[in-house]
Amino acid sequence: MADDADRDDDGDTAGGDHRSGHRRRLRDRFLKGGNDALHDYELLELMLFMAQPRRDMKPVAKALLDRFGGFAEVITADPETLRRVPGVGDAAVAALKTAEAASIRLTREQVDKRPVINSWDRLLDYCRTVLAHGRTERFHVLFLDQKNRLIADERQQEGTVDHTPLYPREVVKRALDHGACALILVHNHPSGDLKPSRADVEMTRKVQEAARPLGVTVHDHVVVGRTGHTSFKASGLL
């Protein structure tokens, strides 16, 4: 029986499993060099072998990148779609979605309890993290208090690849439920075209008209995508 000193943290005997040494070297390189020390497939491999320590996960990591096109696209992919890649089971899906959840919480903490108007770049980072890589349109409403601090971020609707229905009365009702004084509307364009559609402009107008009599201001409507964003306010549409 091998001594404890000869064992890797994963429980593999260092001399009996060639993968153990590779994993240890990869982990050490990450701990010493951080994010920039690893390629995308290596970072995915590191995450996956922590979920499935007895399996060679390099081919799986590379297959995921081939299937989805990039690291962000992998961790934001739908769980059912991830499971279609050979070698990806529930443990691997949980590891990947944990990474997504961690990134969302990290960017959310950058805007929580701060006036979002004064933290606009951080707010955009948060919105892109949550929405930019979606495969279908999703619509979120950010509810703000009288000091423009974020009260809540709620997903209102999810639609098709190019359309999301939004109901102005429901948005205003949720604003009143939260005691919100202002709103920021956010949705993604999976196509990558960041230009607001005519329907986007008309829907924004209807939300403004429903909110104004109740003293709720629509600060902006932001369209996000993989390559950037468009602000209605900055574009003169609001």
N, C-alpha and C positions, 0 to 999 in steps of 0.2 A: 504494500500500500504506500502511495506517495506521501511524503511529508507535506504539511500545510504550506510550507514555503515554496513548494514546487507546483502549487495549484494556482491557476488564474482565478480572479474574482468571480468569473462566470461558472466556476465549479468544474472546469475541464482540467485534466492533468496535462501540464505544459508539455511533457515529453510524449504524450500519447495522442495528441490531437494537433496537427499542424495548423489548424485554424485558430487555435488558442493564441499562438504567437503573433499571427497576423492581426487578430483583434486587439491584442494588448498594444501592439505597435501603433495601430490606428488610433486607439483611445489615447495613448500617451501623446501622439502628435497633436491631437485635438486639444488636450488639456494644456499643452505647452504653447501651442500656436494659435488657438482659438479658431474662429470661423474661417479665416483666410488660409488656414493650414490644410484644409480639405477641399477636394473637388466636390461637386454636387452629388455624384454617385457615392462618394465615400461618406459624406454626411448622412445620406439616406441609409447606407449600409450600417453605419454606426447605430442609427436609430433602430433599424430592423433587427440587428443581432442582439440588442438589449431585449427585444421582444421575443426573439426565437434564437436563444444562445447556442443551440446544437446544430444549426444549419448554416451552410454557406449562403450568405445573403447578397454577395456582390452581383451575381447574375440577376437576382430579383430587382436590386436597386437600378441596374442598367436597363432592365426591361421596363420598369416604371417610367424612367426618363424617356425611353424610346416611345412609350405609349402616350405620355401626356405632354412631353416637350420641354419640361423645365421643373426645377425644384418646387417653385410656388404652385405650379399646376398640379403636381403630385399631391402635396399635402392638403390642397383645397378640393381635390376631386371627391365626388360622391362615393360613399363607402361601398355601395353595390358595384359601381364601376371599378373601383380598386380591386375588389374581390375577383374580377374577371382576369386579372393578371396572374399567371401561374406562380404559385408560391406565396401568394398573399392571402392570409387567413385573418381571423378576427384579431389575433394578437398584433399582427402587422398593421392592420387598419387602425387599431387603437393607438399604436405608437405614432402613426402619421397624423391622425386627427388630434392627438394630444399636442403635437408641434403646432398645428394650426390654432388650436385653442390658446396655447401659450402666447403666440404672436398677437392674437386679438386682445388678450388681456393686457399684454404689455403696452400696446398702443392705446388701449382704452384708458389705462392709468395715466397716460400723458395728458389726457383731456378732462378727466374726472375732477370735479371741484375747482375748475379753473374757468374764467370767462373765455368761451370758445372763440369769440371775436378777436381776442388778443393772443390766441394760440391756434391761429388758422392753419398753419402748416402742419401742426400736430394733428389737428382735426382731419385734415385731408389724408394724412398717413393712416389714420384709423379707418376712415371710410374706404380707402383703397384696400387695406388689409381685409376688411370684412366683405367687400363687394366686387373688387376689380376682376377677380378670376372666376366669377360665377358663369355657368354655362347657359343659364336662363336669366331673364330680367328679374331683379328683385328690388323692391321699393322699401326704403327705410325712412322713418321720420325721427329726427332728433328733437326732443322736447327740452326747452330751456327755461330757467327761472328768470326772475326780474333782473338778475345780475348777469344774465347770459351764461350761466353755468349749466352744464348738462345734467338734466334730471333723469332722462331715460332715452334709450335708443330702441325703437321697436320696428320689427319687420312687419309691414302692413300687408303686403301682397307678394306673390311670386307668380310670374306669368310664363310666356313663351320666350323664344330667343329674341323677339323684337317688340314685345308688347306686355305691359303690366297694367291691369286695371287698378285704379285707386279711387276711393270713395271719399270725397271732401267732408261730408258730414261725419263719417267715422273718424277721420283725422281730427276734426275739431272736437268731437266728443272725447277722444283720448287726451287731447290737450287739456280739456276741462277736468278730466279725471286726475290728471297729474298736477293740476294747478299751474300749468305752463303759461308763460307770457309770450313766448316766441317759438318758432319752428324753423328747422332747416330740413328741407326735403332732399333726399339722396337716392339715386338709383343708378344701376349699371347698364352699360350697353355692351353685351357680349360680342357684338360684331366688331368692336374696336372703333367704330365711328362715334366720335364724341360730340357731334353736332346735335343739339336738341331737336326733336321732331316737332311738327306742328301740334301733334297730340300732347306732347310734353308741355308745350307753352300754354295750350288751352286748359290742361288739367291744373297747372300751376295757378292760372288766373282764377279758376273755380275755387281752389283752396283758399286763395287770398280773399275772395268775396265772401266765403263762408266764415272765415276767421275774423275779418275786420270788425264786424258789429260786436263781437265778443271781446274785443281788446287784445286779440292774439295776432302778433306780427309774424309774417313769413320773411325771415332774414335772407334766405337764399334757397336756390334749388341747384344741386350739384350733380352732374352726370360724371361717373367715373368709369374708367376702362383700364386695360393693361398698360396703356402708354401714357396715361395722364388723366386730366379732368377738364370739365368746362363748368364755369360758374355762371348762372343766369345773371346775377348781379353785375359781375365784371363784364359780361357781354352786353349789358344794357337791356336785358330781357325782363328785368324785375325792378 
